[in-house]
Amino acid sequence: MTLSPRPAGAQATLLAHIHARAFPPTHRWDAQAMQALLDMPGVCVVMAAGDAPGFIMARTLFDEAEILTFAVDPAWQRRGIGRDLLARCTRQVGEAGARTLFLEVAMDNVPAMGLYRANGFAQAGIRRHYYPDGMDACVMRRVI
């Protein structure tokens, strides 16, 4: 018997829509992928305030947390939304017990790397050929 994937809920559909606007086709996650992450223990989503389409999804496990994905609609970028989301996410995972926050970012995503560095993240490593298009990922770490 073949099981179909569980239909994604409204939140997963919204997150996938925002993600599709913010990422190139090879990096986009669909609603089923978002739902699978939402169903995992320790996952939280921080949504942008007001009408701004943006979010961070993170997972906390014991004293570590990882940003799974972070997207702000390009039409809303450069308005402080990402900085606000990052600060709120860091507080939330810290309140959940995390003492260290990790993320991966494409090596060619200079604006995102600048945002992370300005908010206390430092390079912790490189994951070679991490993304489907072959791009390396910079692993970044911040002590909370």
C-alpha positions, 0 to 999 in steps of 0.5 A: 500500500502506498501512503500519500503525504499528509496534506499541508495545513494553512500555515505550511502553505503560507510559509511555502508561498513566502519561501518561493518568493524569497528563494530561487527554484532550486532552493524552494521548499514546498508546503509538504516540506514545511509541514514535515518540519512543523510536525517535528518536535522542538520546531517553532516559527516566528512570523514577521509583524503586521502585513510583512511576509516573512518568517524564521523556522527554527528547531531547539534540541536541548541546549542548541538551536538551528535556524532551518529556514529564514525568508522575507519576501524580496519586496519587503527586504531592507526594512529591518524585518529580517533583523527583527525576526532574527532577534525575536527568534534568538530570544525564543530559542533562548527561552526554550533552553538553547545556548547556541544557535546555528544556521547554514547560509549560501556562500554567495548570499552576501546580504544574509551573511552581513545580517548574521555577522551584524547580529553576533554570528561567526563562521563555524565551518563550511559544508561543501556542495550543500545546496542542490545547485552545488553552492557551498554553505557557510555554517554560522554560530552564535552563543546566546 
